[in-house]
Each structure stands twice: as structure tokens, then as C-alpha cells.
Amino acid sequence: MNRRTRSPGLLPLAPCLLLVLDGCAGTMREESGAVNYTPGASYHMMMAEIAAQRGEHQTAVQEYLATADRGDDPEAARRATEYAFDFGYDGLAQRGAERWLALAPDSSSAREYLGRLALRRHDLAGAREHFAVILGPPGTRSGLDYLVLEGELADEINASGVTRLLVWLGAGEPPTPEYRLAVARAAYRSREDELALGWARLAAATSDSLEAELLIGRVLYSAGHSDAALRHLADLLQARPLPLIELEFVRLLASSRRETAALQALERLIDAYGRQSELLLLRARTLLSVGEDAEAAAEFRELADAGQSVYECFYYLAQIAAENDDREEGLRQYSRIGAGAYFLAAQFKIAELYADSDDLDAGLAHLKNFAKAHPRYAFEVVLGTAQLLERRGRDEAALAAYDDALRFKPKDPGLLLARGIVRDRLGQTRKAVSDMRRAQQLSPFDSGILNALGYTLTNRGRRHGEGYALIRLALEQDPENPAILDSMGWVLFRRGENDVARAYLQLAYDKLPDPEVAAHLGEVLWTLGERDQARRIWQEATIAYPDSQPLLETTARFPR
């Protein structure tokens, strides 16, 4: 038979199969003598299952969505939403959850997905709308409801958004101790120390909450008040001599660079409570922090051999090996981690070890193979690959990786900002500014986005007025940030305000002796006639950062 002909009346294979499987799977109509077939929900469900089995996850999500769109079964929409969300396709998950809620208006689960996705887009009004319905009307909510919600949202990257959400949701209601603790925990996670400390103290004052008291110590330490944090825990320990408080006190001692005191306290705890794995792990980590690598490694091996915190021990053993230039042992230990909290981090460490050995391609291949074997980590691997390429100066490849990451999360302001920064380095100024503006629209008061956009407008063009306004707003949000101080100094220099610019740049350089800050400060000093000082700063920075492109470009413009 001629390969271009077939018996008349035979339908294409897939529609034929669907007609056998489900007589209502699709619809047929005759147009101009030709039979046209429109697949129905069953067809798309089958295609979704086939794609999922093949590991074609984006195709699977799209077919699940087609199933939901062509039917009235909320279960199909639920399947599409959960599948898309699990594999990191936030835009597709949004479509699925909207369809799910349309088919099942009372579904709290659909609203939870929509609320989370709104948080990721920095749409706090949208998030509040959905979570308010989930919690129920004001007056019917308990403090425990807020604590549970805070715990469920703890892994969301928009930590400040979670804090704002909880504050908004509880506005107008009498605050319970549990609600205060929930806000304090969220604020601590978003590094809003003053807010966290205030709410934690209120929670502790109105209840017998040990968690609130411990949180006060953590927030004080996070805010840079380690002595006050230790005093708080010491007073708490005197009033309530509990093992949990003792352990927290020792952790804080170790974190505050009081390792000797921490080790002594750990010995007392081990004598009192036995060789508990948590105590032994803390001792091993403390030994590692003071450079006692051999003793720390022996502790980690002993714990791993006893089956305690095995993957964590492998991680630290790999870290010790890598720091001692034993790449093969580092690779071996990282490769032994097969699950848990250190699983993904270990894969990036493996890639870094390859890259450090001038075999970046092997590191990238490892990440690609890992993502293929563990597709639920696909987005994280794409993002990590972009960041690795960026650190290694492979901006063209990094840009392609960020493009891939944005296919998962097209409205992620952090990804848009990262791509914009790479585009700026590649000279794609118009596209860079477009990315940064989109990021700012999504997150209007993010200091990092404001600063990057303002600096780019200043550095790549003559829009100094707009750049200054954006950087000033960023500085109001984060007044101690050296990168923003540097940007403010640079925009003031571009505006001709050299003396004020010098003050900002000197402050930035004192906080962060970065090569780009050094380049800016030196140029301002040179313009002010302080050329010897400018040369000294450039020379110091060149010794520390000989490959810094901004520094090299700046010094090349001035006689040495």
C-alpha cells in the first residue's frame, strides 16, 4: 500500500482508542466532508498519565489542566494543582487552583494553594483574601489557628510577606498569646528583629510559654545583642532549670564564639544526661568551629556508625574533607547522603567541588543527572545551576538557566531581579531594566530590587533623578546595608554632590571592603584631588580581588 494513503473511514489511533475506552471521551463533527475530532477529558487524563510516567512533567501538568478544563470534576483540578505545585510550576498551579475553586467553591485546600501562590507573587491582598476564608470569620478563630498557619507557611520564601499576612489577619481581634507567638516567629524568620522581639515579649508576658522565652534569646542574638541574649537565657535557666533551656544556652555560647565555655558546658550536660545524639552533634560542630577537625571528624564518624543523624554526619565529614583539599573523600561523603535536609545541599556541594577542580562541566552534568533522577527538585536544580554559572563568570549560560527557572515561576521577583542583573552585565540594559521594573511591580518595597533598579538607571544611563529616588527608598528600608550605601554614594557622585558621595562611599567601604565599592570610592577621591588615597584603596582592593572587572575597568581610566 502506498505509505501516503490509508483505508477510508479509519480514525487516527488515539481517538479510536479513546472511543473504545470511553464513548463520551470526545466529540466528532463533520465539516466540509471531513471528520474532526475534539478530545475530551479522558483523552487528556490518559496523556497526562503517560507524560508523568515518562518524566515529562510540564507536559503532564498541562494535560491535567486540560482534563480539568474539559470536565466538571474538581478531583481533576486538584490533581493538576498538586502536581504543578509539587514540581514547582507556579503559573500552572495557579490555573489549576482557580479551576479547582470554581468547581468546588468551599474547598479550603484550593484556597490554601491560591493563598501560597499569591504570597509567592507578593500579592498580599490576594493571600489575605484566601487565608481569611480558611480561618473563618473574626471572633471564631483561636490563637492555635494562627500558630498552625504560621507553621504551614514557614517554608515560604516570602518571609516578610508571611509576617505582614499574619498581622493583617489578626488586626481588630483581641490578640491571644498564641497569636502573638505566631507573629513573633514569623518576624524572626523574616529578620525583622524589633518586631519579633516586641511580639515575643508580649507572648511571654501573657502566658507561661517557654517557646516565647527561648525566642526572645534567639531574636536578641539575631539583632547583634549576644551578651543580652546570654543574660536572658541565664536568668531563664535560673528560674526554670530545664534541659531544653540548658541546651539553648550552650548553642548560643557556641554561636557567640565562646566555644571553650560551650564545650565545658557540653561536658557537664553529657555527664548529666548521657551521650545523647543532639549533645554529641553540638559538641562535634563546636569542635569543628574551633579548628579541631580531626576530633570533630572522629565524633561525626562515631555518631554515623551508631546510626544517629547519619546524613548530617556525612555532610560534615564531606565538608571537613573538602576544606582539607581531599576532593575525592568530599565527593564520596556527599554522595552517601540519600535523603533528608542535607540531600539537595549535598548535590550543589558536589557540583562546587568539581568546579573548584576546573571541571565545571562535570559539576553541571551531575546536577542535570540528579534532576532527571529526582524531578521534584528540578526547579531548585535549575536555579542552583544558574547561580553556579553566574559565580563562575558564565553569564550567557546563566542567563539561559534563569530563563528556564522563570518558566517554572514566571512572576517570581527574585528570579526577575537575578536575570536582570545578569542581563545588565551582558550589556542588555533595556532588557535588564525591564526585568527589574517587573520585579519592583511585584514587590514594590523590596530594598534589594529598589537598589538594583536605581543603581542600573544611574550607572547605565542619565536617569539620576529616578535612580536617586529609588535608592533613597531602598535606604529607608535598610539603612545599614553597605550595597545600598554604595549605590547612594554613586548616584550622588553622578549628580555632582561629591563631598556627600564620599561620606556614603566611605561608610559603605568601612562596612564592606568590596572591589566595586573600592572602585567607586577611589574615583570620587580622585575627583576630589585625593589621588594618593585613591591609589592606595585601588591597590589594596586589586591585591585582594585581582580579577574584579569593575575595579579593572575603573583603574584603567586613571593614570597610576
C-alpha positions as CSV (number, residue, x, y, z in Angstrom):
1,M,0.0,0.0,0.0
2,N,1.2,3.5,-0.7
3,R,2.5,4.9,2.5
4,R,0.6,8.2,1.8
5,T,-2.8,6.5,1.7
6,R,-4.9,4.7,4.2
7,S,-8.2,2.9,4.2
8,P,-11.1,5.4,4.2
9,G,-13.1,5.6,7.4
10,L,-10.2,4.8,9.7
11,L,-9.8,7.3,12.6
12,P,-6.4,8.4,14.0
13,L,-5.1,5.9,16.5
14,A,-5.6,8.0,19.7
15,P,-9.2,9.0,19.0
16,C,-10.1,5.4,18.1
17,L,-8.6,4.2,21.4
18,L,-10.5,6.8,23.3
19,L,-13.8,5.8,21.7
20,V,-13.2,2.3,22.9
21,L,-12.2,3.4,26.4
22,D,-15.0,6.0,26.8
23,G,-17.7,6.7,24.4
24,C,-18.1,10.2,25.8
25,A,-14.3,11.0,25.8
26,G,-14.6,13.4,22.9
27,T,-16.8,14.8,20.2
28,M,-16.9,14.3,16.5
29,R,-18.3,16.7,13.9
30,E,-18.4,16.7,10.1
31,E,-17.2,19.9,8.4
32,S,-17.0,20.1,4.6
33,G,-17.0,16.3,4.3
34,A,-14.1,15.8,6.8
35,V,-14.4,14.3,10.2
36,N,-12.9,16.5,13.0
37,Y,-12.4,15.0,16.5
38,T,-12.2,17.2,19.7
39,P,-10.6,15.2,22.5
40,G,-12.4,15.2,25.8
41,A,-11.3,15.0,29.4
42,S,-10.5,11.2,29.3
43,Y,-8.1,11.7,26.5
44,H,-6.2,14.4,28.3
45,M,-6.1,12.4,31.5
46,M,-4.6,9.5,29.6
47,M,-2.0,11.8,28.0
48,A,-1.2,13.2,31.4
49,E,-0.6,9.8,32.9
50,I,1.6,8.8,30.0
51,A,3.7,12.0,30.3
52,A,4.0,11.6,34.0
53,Q,5.3,8.0,33.6
54,R,7.9,9.3,31.0
55,G,9.1,12.0,33.3
56,E,7.7,14.8,31.1
57,H,6.3,16.7,34.0
58,Q,5.5,20.0,32.4
59,T,3.5,18.2,29.7
60,A,1.8,16.1,32.4
61,V,0.7,19.3,34.2
62,Q,-0.6,20.8,31.0
63,E,-2.6,17.7,30.2
64,Y,-4.0,17.5,33.8
65,L,-5.1,21.1,33.3
66,A,-6.7,20.3,30.0
67,T,-8.6,17.5,31.8
68,A,-9.9,19.9,34.4
69,D,-10.9,22.5,31.8
70,R,-12.9,20.0,29.8
71,G,-14.7,18.4,32.7
72,D,-16.6,19.3,35.8
73,D,-14.8,17.0,38.2
74,P,-12.9,19.0,41.0
75,E,-10.7,16.0,41.5
76,A,-9.1,16.6,38.1
77,A,-8.4,20.2,39.0
78,R,-7.0,19.1,42.4
79,R,-4.7,16.6,40.7
80,A,-3.5,19.3,38.3
81,T,-2.9,21.8,41.1
82,E,-1.0,19.5,43.3
83,Y,1.1,18.1,40.5
84,A,2.1,21.5,39.2
85,F,2.8,22.8,42.7
86,D,4.9,19.8,43.7
87,F,7.1,20.2,40.6
88,G,7.5,23.9,41.0
89,Y,5.3,25.2,38.1
90,D,3.7,28.0,40.0
91,G,2.0,29.6,37.0
92,L,0.3,26.3,36.0
93,A,-0.6,25.6,39.6
94,Q,-2.4,29.0,39.7
95,R,-4.5,27.9,36.8
96,G,-5.3,24.6,38.3
97,A,-6.2,26.0,41.7
98,E,-8.5,28.7,40.2
99,R,-10.3,25.9,38.2
100,W,-10.5,23.8,41.4
101,L,-12.1,26.6,43.4
102,A,-14.5,27.3,40.6
103,L,-15.7,23.7,40.6
104,A,-15.5,23.4,44.5
105,P,-16.1,26.8,46.0
106,D,-16.0,25.5,49.6
107,S,-12.6,23.9,49.2
108,S,-10.2,25.1,51.8
109,S,-7.4,23.2,50.1
110,A,-7.8,25.1,46.9
111,R,-7.8,28.3,48.7
112,E,-4.6,27.4,50.6
113,Y,-2.8,26.8,47.3
114,L,-4.1,30.1,45.9
115,G,-3.0,31.9,49.1
116,R,0.5,30.4,48.9
117,L,0.8,31.3,45.3
118,A,-0.3,34.8,46.0
119,L,2.4,35.1,48.6
120,R,5.0,34.0,46.1
121,R,3.8,36.7,43.7
122,H,4.0,39.2,46.7
123,D,0.2,39.7,46.3
124,L,-0.6,40.1,50.0
125,A,-4.1,41.3,49.4
126,G,-4.9,38.1,47.4
127,A,-3.2,35.9,50.1
128,R,-5.2,37.6,52.9
129,E,-8.5,37.1,51.0
130,H,-8.0,33.3,50.8
131,F,-6.5,32.7,54.2
132,A,-9.2,34.8,55.9
133,V,-11.8,32.5,54.4
134,I,-9.8,29.4,55.6
135,L,-9.5,30.8,59.2
136,G,-13.2,31.7,59.3
137,P,-14.8,35.0,60.4
138,P,-13.1,37.1,63.1
139,G,-14.2,36.1,66.5
140,T,-14.4,32.4,65.6
141,R,-10.6,32.0,65.3
142,S,-8.4,30.6,68.0
143,G,-4.8,31.5,68.7
144,L,-3.8,28.0,67.8
145,D,-5.2,28.6,64.3
146,Y,-2.6,31.3,63.7
147,L,0.2,29.2,65.1
148,V,-0.7,26.3,62.8
149,L,-0.9,28.7,59.8
150,E,2.5,30.2,60.6
151,G,4.0,26.7,60.8
152,E,2.5,25.7,57.5
153,L,3.8,28.9,55.8
154,A,7.3,28.7,57.4
155,D,8.9,27.3,54.3
156,E,7.6,30.1,52.0
157,I,10.5,32.2,50.7
158,N,8.5,35.4,51.1
159,A,9.1,35.5,54.8
160,S,8.3,39.2,55.2
161,G,5.0,38.6,53.3
162,V,4.0,35.9,55.8
163,T,4.7,38.3,58.7
164,R,2.6,41.0,57.1
165,L,-0.2,38.5,56.3
166,L,-0.4,37.4,60.0
167,V,-0.5,41.0,61.2
168,W,-3.3,41.8,58.7
169,L,-5.3,38.7,59.5
170,G,-5.3,39.4,63.3
171,A,-6.0,43.1,63.1
172,G,-9.1,44.1,65.1
173,E,-9.2,40.9,67.1
174,P,-8.1,40.7,70.8
175,P,-4.5,39.2,70.5
176,T,-4.1,35.9,72.3
177,P,-0.6,34.7,73.5
178,E,-0.6,32.1,70.7
179,Y,-1.3,34.7,68.1
180,R,1.5,36.9,69.5
181,L,3.9,34.0,69.3
182,A,2.9,33.2,65.7
183,V,3.7,36.8,64.7
184,A,6.9,36.7,66.6
185,R,8.0,33.5,65.0
186,A,7.2,34.9,61.5
187,A,9.0,38.2,62.2
188,Y,12.1,36.3,63.5
189,R,12.1,34.2,60.3
190,S,11.9,37.4,58.2
191,R,14.7,39.0,60.2
192,E,12.5,41.8,61.5
193,D,14.2,41.7,64.9
194,E,12.5,44.7,66.6
195,L,9.0,43.4,65.6
196,A,9.8,39.9,66.6
197,L,11.2,40.9,70.0
198,G,8.2,43.0,70.8
199,W,5.7,40.3,70.0
200,A,7.8,37.6,71.7
201,R,7.9,39.6,74.9
202,L,4.2,40.2,74.8
203,A,3.6,36.5,74.3
204,A,5.9,35.6,77.2
205,A,4.3,38.3,79.5
206,T,0.8,37.0,78.9
207,S,1.4,33.2,79.1
208,D,3.8,30.6,80.5
209,S,5.3,30.0,77.1
210,L,8.7,28.5,77.2
211,E,8.9,28.8,73.4
212,A,8.3,32.6,73.6
213,E,11.1,32.9,76.2
214,L,13.6,31.0,74.1
215,L,12.6,33.0,71.1
216,I,13.5,36.2,72.9
217,G,17.0,34.9,73.3
218,R,17.3,34.0,69.6
219,V,16.0,37.4,68.5
220,L,18.4,39.2,70.8
221,Y,21.2,37.2,69.3
222,S,20.0,37.8,65.7
223,A,19.9,41.5,66.4
224,G,23.5,41.5,67.4
225,H,23.0,41.6,71.2
226,S,24.7,38.3,72.1
227,D,25.5,39.4,75.7
228,A,21.9,40.3,76.4
229,A,20.8,37.1,74.8
230,L,23.0,35.1,77.1
231,R,21.9,37.0,80.2
232,H,18.3,36.4,79.2
233,L,18.8,32.7,79.0
234,A,20.9,32.5,82.1
235,D,18.1,34.2,84.1
236,L,15.6,31.9,82.5
237,L,17.7,28.9,83.4
238,Q,18.0,30.0,87.0
239,A,14.2,30.4,87.2
240,R,13.4,27.2,85.2
241,P,16.4,24.7,85.3
242,L,15.2,22.6,82.3
243,P,17.4,20.6,79.9
244,L,15.9,22.4,76.9
245,I,17.0,25.8,78.2
246,E,20.5,24.5,79.0
247,L,20.8,23.2,75.5
248,E,19.7,26.5,74.0
249,F,22.2,28.3,76.3
250,V,25.0,26.1,75.1
251,R,24.0,26.6,71.4
252,L,24.1,30.3,71.9
253,L,27.5,30.1,73.7
254,A,28.9,28.3,70.6
255,S,27.3,30.7,68.2
256,S,28.7,33.7,70.1
257,R,32.3,32.5,69.6
258,R,32.5,31.3,73.2
259,E,33.5,27.8,72.2
260,T,35.6,26.9,75.2
261,A,32.7,27.7,77.6
262,A,30.3,25.9,75.3
263,L,32.5,22.7,75.3
264,Q,32.8,22.8,79.1
265,A,29.0,23.2,79.4
266,L,28.5,20.3,77.0
267,E,30.7,18.0,79.0
268,R,28.6,18.7,82.1
269,L,25.4,18.0,80.1
270,I,26.8,14.8,78.7
271,D,27.8,13.7,82.2
272,A,24.3,14.5,83.5
273,Y,22.1,13.2,80.6
274,G,24.3,10.7,78.9
275,R,25.6,10.5,75.3
276,Q,22.5,11.9,73.7
277,S,22.9,12.4,69.9
278,E,21.9,16.1,70.0
279,L,24.6,16.8,72.6
280,L,27.2,14.9,70.7
281,L,26.3,16.6,67.4
282,L,26.6,20.0,69.0
283,R,30.0,19.1,70.5
284,A,31.2,17.9,67.2
285,R,30.1,21.1,65.4
286,T,31.7,23.2,68.1
287,L,35.0,21.3,67.8
288,L,34.8,21.9,64.1
289,S,34.3,25.7,64.6
290,V,37.5,26.0,66.6
291,G,39.6,24.1,64.0
292,E,39.7,20.7,65.8
293,D,39.0,18.9,62.5
294,A,40.4,15.5,63.5
295,E,38.5,15.3,66.8
296,A,35.3,16.6,65.2
297,A,35.6,14.0,62.4
298,A,36.0,11.2,64.9
299,E,32.8,12.4,66.7
300,F,30.9,12.5,63.4
301,R,32.1,9.0,62.4
302,E,31.1,7.6,65.8
303,L,27.6,9.0,65.5
304,A,27.2,7.8,61.9
305,D,28.4,4.3,62.9
306,A,25.8,4.3,65.6
307,G,23.1,5.2,63.1
308,Q,22.5,8.6,64.7
309,S,22.0,11.7,62.4
310,V,23.7,9.8,59.7
311,Y,23.2,12.1,56.8
312,E,24.1,15.2,58.8
313,C,27.3,13.5,59.9
314,F,28.2,12.6,56.3
315,Y,27.6,16.2,55.3
316,Y,30.1,17.5,57.9
317,L,32.6,14.8,57.1
318,A,32.5,15.8,53.5
319,Q,32.9,19.4,54.5
320,I,36.0,18.6,56.6
321,A,37.5,16.6,53.7
322,A,36.8,19.4,51.2
323,E,38.4,22.0,53.4
324,N,41.4,19.9,53.7
325,D,41.7,19.6,49.9
326,D,40.7,15.9,49.8
327,R,38.2,16.2,47.0
328,E,37.7,12.5,46.5
329,E,36.7,12.0,50.1
330,G,34.5,15.0,50.0
331,L,32.7,13.7,46.9
332,R,32.4,10.2,48.5
333,Q,30.8,11.6,51.7
334,Y,28.5,13.9,49.9
335,S,27.4,11.1,47.6
336,R,26.4,9.0,50.6
337,I,23.6,11.4,51.5
338,G,20.5,9.9,50.1
339,A,17.6,11.9,51.6
340,G,16.7,14.4,54.2
341,A,17.5,18.1,54.9
342,Y,21.1,17.8,53.5
343,F,20.2,15.9,50.3
344,L,19.8,18.8,47.9
345,A,22.6,20.9,49.5
346,A,25.0,17.9,49.0
347,Q,24.3,17.9,45.3
348,F,25.3,21.6,45.0
349,K,28.4,20.9,47.1
350,I,29.4,18.1,44.7
351,A,29.0,20.5,41.7
352,E,31.1,23.1,43.5
353,L,33.8,20.6,44.2
354,Y,34.0,19.7,40.5
355,A,34.0,23.4,39.6
356,D,36.8,24.1,42.1
357,S,38.8,21.5,40.3
358,D,38.4,23.2,37.0
359,D,35.8,20.7,35.8
360,L,32.6,22.9,35.8
361,D,31.1,20.8,33.1
362,A,31.3,17.7,35.3
363,G,29.5,19.6,38.1
364,L,26.8,20.8,35.7
365,A,26.4,17.2,34.4
366,H,26.0,16.0,38.0
367,L,23.2,18.5,38.7
368,K,21.4,17.6,35.4
369,N,21.5,13.9,36.2
370,F,20.3,14.5,39.7
371,A,17.3,16.5,38.5
372,K,16.5,13.7,36.0
373,A,16.6,11.1,38.7
374,H,14.7,13.4,41.2
375,P,12.4,15.6,39.2
376,R,10.7,17.1,42.2
377,Y,14.0,19.1,42.7
378,A,14.0,20.3,39.1
379,F,13.3,23.9,39.8
380,E,15.9,24.1,42.6
381,V,18.5,22.5,40.4
382,V,17.8,24.9,37.5
383,L,18.1,27.8,40.0
384,G,21.3,26.4,41.6
385,T,22.7,25.8,38.1
386,A,22.1,29.5,37.2
387,Q,23.8,30.7,40.4
388,L,26.8,28.4,39.9
389,L,27.2,29.6,36.3
390,E,27.0,33.2,37.4
391,R,29.6,32.7,40.2
392,R,31.9,31.2,37.6
393,G,31.5,34.0,35.1
394,R,29.5,32.1,32.6
395,D,26.8,34.8,32.2
396,E,25.4,33.7,28.8
397,A,24.8,30.2,30.2
398,A,23.5,31.7,33.5
399,L,21.0,33.8,31.5
400,A,19.6,30.7,29.8
401,A,19.3,29.0,33.1
402,Y,17.4,31.9,34.6
403,D,15.1,31.8,31.6
404,D,14.4,28.1,32.4
405,A,13.8,29.0,36.1
406,L,11.2,31.7,35.1
407,R,9.3,29.1,33.1
408,F,8.6,27.5,36.5
409,K,7.8,30.7,38.3
410,P,7.1,33.5,35.8
411,K,6.2,36.0,38.5
412,D,9.0,35.5,41.0
413,P,10.5,38.9,41.7
414,G,13.8,37.4,42.9
415,L,14.3,35.5,39.7
416,L,13.4,38.5,37.6
417,L,15.9,40.6,39.5
418,A,18.6,37.9,39.2
419,R,18.1,37.7,35.4
420,G,18.1,41.5,35.2
421,I,21.5,41.7,36.9
422,V,22.9,39.2,34.5
423,R,21.5,41.0,31.5
424,D,23.0,44.2,32.8
425,R,26.4,42.6,33.0
426,L,26.0,41.4,29.4
427,G,25.2,44.9,28.2
428,Q,21.5,44.2,27.7
429,T,20.5,47.3,29.6
430,R,17.0,47.8,28.2
431,K,16.0,44.2,29.0
432,A,17.7,44.4,32.4
433,V,15.7,47.4,33.4
434,S,12.5,45.8,32.1
435,D,13.2,42.7,34.3
436,M,13.9,44.9,37.3
437,R,10.8,47.1,36.8
438,R,8.7,43.9,36.6
439,A,10.3,42.7,39.8
440,Q,9.5,46.0,41.5
441,Q,5.9,46.0,40.4
442,L,5.5,42.6,42.1
443,S,7.4,43.6,45.2
444,P,7.3,47.5,45.4
445,F,9.2,47.9,48.7
446,D,11.9,45.2,48.4
447,S,15.1,47.1,49.2
448,G,17.3,44.8,47.1
449,I,15.1,45.4,44.0
450,L,14.8,49.1,44.6
451,N,18.6,49.4,44.9
452,A,19.4,47.3,41.9
453,L,17.0,49.2,39.7
454,G,18.1,52.6,41.0
455,Y,21.8,51.7,40.5
456,T,21.2,50.4,37.0
457,L,19.3,53.5,35.9
458,T,22.1,55.6,37.4
459,N,25.1,53.6,36.1
460,R,23.9,52.8,32.6
461,G,22.1,56.0,31.7
462,R,21.4,59.5,32.8
463,R,18.2,58.9,34.8
464,H,19.9,60.1,38.0
465,G,16.7,61.6,39.4
466,E,14.7,58.4,39.2
467,G,17.7,56.3,40.3
468,Y,18.2,58.6,43.4
469,A,14.5,58.3,44.4
470,L,14.6,54.5,44.2
471,I,17.9,54.2,46.1
472,R,16.7,56.6,48.8
473,L,13.6,54.5,49.3
474,A,15.8,51.4,49.5
475,L,17.9,53.1,52.1
476,E,14.9,53.9,54.2
477,Q,14.0,50.2,54.2
478,D,17.6,49.0,55.0
479,P,19.7,51.9,56.3
480,E,22.8,49.8,57.3
481,N,23.1,47.9,54.1
482,P,26.6,48.6,52.5
483,A,25.5,47.8,49.0
484,I,22.7,50.4,49.2
485,L,25.1,52.9,50.9
486,D,27.4,52.4,47.9
487,S,24.6,53.0,45.4
488,M,23.6,56.2,47.2
489,G,27.2,57.4,47.1
490,W,27.5,56.6,43.4
491,V,24.2,58.3,42.4
492,L,25.2,61.4,44.4
493,F,28.6,61.4,42.6
494,R,26.8,61.2,39.3
495,R,24.6,64.2,40.4
496,G,27.8,66.2,41.2
497,E,27.4,66.1,45.0
498,N,31.0,64.8,45.5
499,D,31.5,65.5,49.2
500,V,28.3,63.9,50.3
501,A,29.0,61.0,47.9
502,R,32.4,60.4,49.6
503,A,30.8,60.2,53.0
504,Y,28.4,57.5,51.9
505,L,31.0,55.5,50.0
506,Q,33.5,55.6,52.9
507,L,30.8,54.3,55.2
508,A,30.0,51.5,52.7
509,Y,33.7,50.6,52.3
510,D,34.2,50.5,56.1
511,K,31.3,48.1,56.3
512,L,32.2,46.0,53.2
513,P,35.6,46.4,51.5
514,D,34.2,45.1,48.2
515,P,36.1,45.7,45.0
516,E,33.2,47.6,43.3
517,V,32.8,49.9,46.4
518,A,36.6,50.4,46.3
519,A,36.4,51.4,42.6
520,H,33.6,53.9,43.4
521,L,35.3,55.4,46.4
522,G,38.6,55.7,44.6
523,E,37.0,57.5,41.7
524,V,35.3,60.0,44.0
525,L,38.6,60.6,45.9
526,W,40.4,61.1,42.7
527,T,37.9,63.7,41.5
528,L,38.2,65.5,44.9
529,G,42.0,65.7,44.4
530,E,42.9,63.0,46.9
531,R,44.8,60.9,44.4
532,D,47.3,59.2,46.7
533,Q,44.4,58.0,48.9
534,A,42.5,56.8,45.8
535,R,45.6,54.8,44.5
536,R,46.0,53.2,48.0
537,I,42.4,52.0,48.1
538,W,42.6,50.7,44.5
539,Q,45.9,48.9,45.2
540,E,44.6,47.2,48.3
541,A,41.5,46.1,46.5
542,T,43.5,44.9,43.5
543,I,45.6,42.7,45.7
544,A,42.6,41.2,47.4
545,Y,40.4,40.9,44.2
546,P,42.8,40.8,41.1
547,D,40.1,39.7,38.7
548,S,37.4,42.2,39.7
549,Q,36.0,43.6,36.4
550,P,34.5,46.8,37.8
551,L,37.8,47.5,39.6
552,L,39.9,46.8,36.5
553,E,37.7,49.0,34.3
554,T,37.9,51.9,36.8
555,T,41.7,51.8,37.4
556,A,42.3,51.6,33.6
557,R,40.8,55.0,33.2
558,F,43.2,56.8,35.5
559,P,47.0,57.1,35.4
560,R,48.7,55.1,38.1
